[in-house]
Amino acid sequence: MAKVKIGMVQMSCTADKQENLNKAIEKTREAAAKGAQIVCLQELFTSLYFCDVENYNNFSLAESIPGPSTEVLGALAKELGVVIIASLFEKRAEGLYHNTTAVLDADGSYLGKYRKMHIPDDPAYYEKFYFTPGDLGYKVFKTKFATIGILICWDQWYPEAARITALMGAEVLFYPTAIGWSTEQDEETNKDQYNAWQTIQRSHAVANGIPVVSVNRVGFEQNGAMKFWGGSFATNGQGKLIYLASHDNEETEVVELDLKEADNFRMHWPFLRDRRIDSYQPITKRYIDED
């Protein structure tokens, strides 16, 4: 298809898993009613962002994939005729968990999953306590409407991940996300952090000549100590903003992406043609020391 309509669901969450799932279903219906063909939900949308603390009780939030949530969302995808991108807390085996995104095709079929490769460990983002790094590699999914690449939140900062996924044939890069500001920070720091976050992702669009869609959560969590900054956005393959959400409100927006633009962008800015793949071996080192 030359053009595809993308639904982006930016929402707040509560401690009630079923309530969050119901809200996501409602907003997916809203996006479909607006013409969306592919709907992307934010990272770990069925719960509060629980990685702010290291608490063994939070492992009870995990589920198998495929499992209960993908079964419900698969039926919804089939009913609405839309693709659903669903970020979930995966229990793979006893004591083995992943931050995982499942893809449900427009006929309700489960296409597969991507497990988050880059796992952060920062104050209020203690993800290494919960998540084993992904071992499925980078993934693309051939859906009814487009071949899509899925990466998750902390993956956003790594051009290598975007490049590899694009080289695998992704026509759009999706980033389900959960990122916010400490409410103790000053406004200038908040602005600088958001701009850096947006800029690095727009650069992935430019470097690869394909659209980027980033969907973040919104609202206050962690007893008011963290404000998830929303700011979800979509770009074309030159990094041009097509849609930009607010920092404060729940929003369900549908944007149209022209997938045929990639050929024109890559023709005039032939970054893929001019890659010196013979010179990139050093990138596999942790750090390139002088000796």
Residue, then its C-alpha position, 0 to 999 in steps of 0.5 A: m500500500a502506498k499510504v497507511k493511516i496510523g493511530m497513536v494512543q497516548m494515555s494515562c494509567t492506573a494501578d488497575k490492570q483491567e481498567n488500563l486494558n479497557k481504556a486501551i480497547e476504547k481508545t483503539r476503537e476511537a482510532a479505528a473510527k477515525g480511520a486508523q489501520i495500524v494502532c500503536l499503544q504505549e510501553l507497558f500500557t496495562s499498568l503504572y510504570f512499575c520500574d520506579v522501584e525494585n519490588y518483587n510483587n510487581f512480577s505478578l503483573a507479567e503474563s505469557i505472550p501470546g496470552p490473555s492480553t493478546e487474545v483480547l487484542g487479537a479479537l479486537a484487531k479482527e473485529l476492527g480490521v486493524v493492526i495493533i502494536a501492544s507493549l506488555f510485561e512478558k513472563r517467559a518462564e519461572g524467573l525469566y521476564h522480558n519487556t515485550t511488544a506483540v503485533l496482532d494483524a488485522d485478521g486477529s492473528y498473532l504475528g510475533k513479538y519483539r523483546k526490548m534489547h537495550i535495558p536501562d538502569d537509572p534512578a526511577y527506571y530500574e528495568k534491569f531488575y525486571f527485564t532480561p535483555g531481548d534475545l530474538g534480535y531486531k524484528v520486522f513484521k509484515t502486516k496487512f498494511a505495511t512492513i513495520g519495525i518495532l523497537i521499545c523506549w530505551d532502544q530509541w537512543y541507539p542508531e544501530a537498532a534503527r539502522i538494522t531494523a530499517l535494513m531488514g525492510a521496515e517501512v515504518l519504525f514504531y517506538p512504544t515508550a514510557i519516559g517522563w520528568s522528575t517533578e523536582q527538575d527545572e523547566e530548562t532541564n525538562k525542555d532539554q531532555y524532551n528535545a534530545w529525546q525527540t531529536i534522536q528519533r527524528s534523526h533515525a527517520v532522516a538516516n534511514g529515509i522512513p517514518v518514525v512513530s513514537v508513542n509515550r504515556v502521560g500523567f503523574e505517577q510514582n505518587g506525583a514524583m514523575k510526570f510522564w511527558g507525553g509528547s508523542f509524535a510522528t515524522n516522515g522519512q526526512g524527520k519532518l513532524i507530522y503530528l506532535a501531542s501535548h505534554d499533559n493530555e490523553e490524545t488519540e490521533v490518526v496520521e497518514l504516512d506515505l510509504k512511497e516517499a522512502d524511495n524519493f528520500r533515499m534517491h536524493w539522500p542516498f545514505l544507504r548507497d554510500r554506507r561503508i560497510d567494510s569499515y564498520q567492524p570497530i562498532t562491535k567493540r564496547y570502546i575503541d581504546e588507543d592500544 
